[in-house]
Amino acid sequence: MFFSELCDALGVARPDVKSSVPGDPYCFDKDITIYHPSGKKTPGYIDLYKADHFLVEAKQGSDRTNKGTAKRGTNAYLKAMEAAFVQAIAYTRNLASKPPFLLTCDIGDHFELWLGFNGDYGGYGARQEIALTDLRNEETFDLFVDIFTDPQKRNPEKIAAKVTREVAADLAELSRRLEGVHEAQEVAAFLMRCIFTMFAEDVGLLKERLFTQALEARWLPNPKSFQPEVESLWQAMNDGTTFGFSGRLLRFNGGLFAEAKAFELSGSQLEVLHRAARREWKDVEPAIFGTLLERALDSRERSKLGAHYTPRSYVERLVRPVVLEPLREQ
């Protein structure tokens, strides 16, 4: 009843009655055969399963001793929850296809969640613990709705691809406005510095959304301040020195910001850059920065970079060596 009522609360369909649909793609206690290395076969029962969506192994913890699986917070309880994970992993290995989400549940208390879109869920420590009360939060609620209805919306690769398309469109628009005014090599270098800066602030390497806030508070209201001030920012990132009132920045010593050259941008061009900065750059894999440049630069401008100076090699040459020295020391 816990999971049936959870489905009602989420506004999703309850599982089908077992054996009512061929193959039982969505049911409680799904039958599964466990194949052991010795050749032995044993029957198993998945507590709750939806093909291509999720698998749930449930336990019942307690706040009292000698009731349910084990008393919450005790070693016995922690071992029981880890054992539930191991049991769930064993089930996934014997399915025709692994579901993207694996969950264990202490009924009435919390869920433990693993993502496995690539077929690898990681170890027990890779879990995300979600209290039942967290479902009051819109973000968590929507996550569970997606797990039940459209798990691919949470596929990191597809999210990254979507963000890539969006930012590529932004950068392509900005690139078109710069083509014919500046050399292709300079445009590529400028765009790459912008790309890496936006990524750095979204993953917390530039504190306080420094770049985006500067766009909103200083550069959009006064476009002429953009070029000198962003060059000062990039110089501070290259040297690991202070910038404005933000204090000392991390040092990005890979050479990407060694030449902190920017262009003077108009208000409309800064609006395009601001739109790109507001994207979720933390969802973009750094490895596809080259793809962003390839999509942003006009084919004629791209050809000017030459066979040995393509955006891909440019990214590899400048981005791959970037090391954050304070992080390396730790």
HUTALIN-V365785 format. One record per residue. RES is the residue in one letter. PHI is phi in whole degrees, -180 to 180 (none if undefined). Layout:
{{RES:PHI} {RES:PHI}}
//
This chain:
{{M:none} {F:-56} {F:-74} {S:-63} {E:-72} {L:-63} {C:-60} {D:-62} {A:-65} {L:-80} {G:76} {V:-116} {A:-68} {R:-72} {P:-60} {D:-71} {V:-65} {K:-54} {S:75} {S:-83} {V:-124} {P:-55} {G:85} {D:47} {P:-71} {Y:-150} {C:-163} {F:-87} {D:52} {K:-65} {D:-71} {I:-148} {T:-100} {I:-97} {Y:-99} {H:-99} {P:-55} {S:-72} {G:98} {K:-72} {K:-121} {T:-132} {P:-79} {G:-136} {Y:-140} {I:-79} {D:-57} {L:-148} {Y:-143} {K:-138} {A:-57} {D:65} {H:-125} {F:-160} {L:-136} {V:-123} {E:-114} {A:-109} {K:-131} {Q:-129} {G:-78} {S:-151} {D:-91} {R:-125} {T:-72} {N:63} {K:-142} {G:70} {T:-61} {A:-175} {K:-74} {R:-59} {G:91} {T:-87} {N:-61} {A:-62} {Y:-67} {L:-62} {K:-66} {A:-66} {M:-70} {E:-67} {A:-64} {A:-63} {F:-64} {V:-61} {Q:-64} {A:-64} {I:-61} {A:-61} {Y:-65} {T:-62} {R:-70} {N:-113} {L:-98} {A:-62} {S:-144} {K:-78} {P:-72} {P:-69} {F:-120} {L:-122} {L:-133} {T:-114} {C:-144} {D:-94} {I:-54} {G:86} {D:-122} {H:-162} {F:-113} {E:-123} {L:-125} {W:-129} {L:-101} {G:-141} {F:-62} {N:-97} {G:89} {D:-119} {Y:-91} {G:77} {G:-87} {Y:-60} {G:-69} {A:-83} {R:-73} {Q:-110} {E:-91} {I:-128} {A:-68} {L:-58} {T:-66} {D:-66} {L:-67} {R:-71} {N:-80} {E:-58} {E:-64} {T:-70} {F:-57} {D:-64} {L:-60} {F:-69} {V:-61} {D:-66} {I:-59} {F:-82} {T:-116} {D:-150} {P:-62} {Q:-66} {K:-63} {R:-103} {N:-71} {P:-55} {E:-66} {K:-73} {I:-63} {A:-62} {A:-65} {K:-65} {V:-63} {T:-61} {R:-61} {E:-67} {V:-71} {A:-62} {A:-65} {D:-62} {L:-68} {A:-64} {E:-64} {L:-66} {S:-62} {R:-59} {R:-74} {L:-95} {E:-64} {G:88} {V:-104} {H:-129} {E:-66} {A:-58} {Q:-63} {E:-69} {V:-63} {A:-61} {A:-65} {F:-63} {L:-63} {M:-66} {R:-64} {C:-63} {I:-58} {F:-67} {T:-66} {M:-67} {F:-65} {A:-62} {E:-73} {D:-75} {V:-99} {G:89} {L:-83} {L:-113} {K:-74} {E:59} {R:48} {L:-55} {F:-68} {T:-65} {Q:-67} {A:-65} {L:-60} {E:-73} {A:-90} {R:-123} {W:-83} {L:-66} {P:-68} {N:-138} {P:-55} {K:-68} {S:-82} {F:-62} {Q:-59} {P:-65} {E:-78} {V:-72} {E:-65} {S:-66} {L:-63} {W:-66} {Q:-66} {A:-66} {M:-67} {N:-68} {D:-95} {G:72} {T:-110} {T:-79} {F:-138} {G:54} {F:-95} {S:-88} {G:78} {R:-73} {L:-95} {L:-64} {R:-96} {F:-98} {N:-103} {G:-89} {G:100} {L:-63} {F:-108} {A:-61} {E:-107} {A:-86} {K:-94} {A:-124} {F:-110} {E:-77} {L:-112} {S:-78} {G:-60} {S:-69} {Q:-67} {L:-67} {E:-65} {V:-65} {L:-64} {H:-65} {R:-62} {A:-66} {A:-65} {R:-82} {R:-69} {E:-85} {W:-67} {K:-65} {D:-88} {V:-98} {E:-74} {P:-56} {A:-63} {I:-99} {F:-58} {G:-62} {T:-62} {L:-61} {L:-66} {E:-61} {R:-79} {A:-79} {L:-81} {D:-60} {S:-58} {R:-68} {E:-68} {R:-65} {S:-67} {K:-67} {L:-73} {G:86} {A:-63} {H:-100} {Y:-140} {T:-73} {P:-54} {R:-63} {S:-68} {Y:-63} {V:-63} {E:-62} {R:-71} {L:-97} {V:-88} {R:-56} {P:-76} {V:-60} {V:-128} {L:-89} {E:-61} {P:-62} {L:-72} {R:-65} {E:-65} {Q:-77}}
//
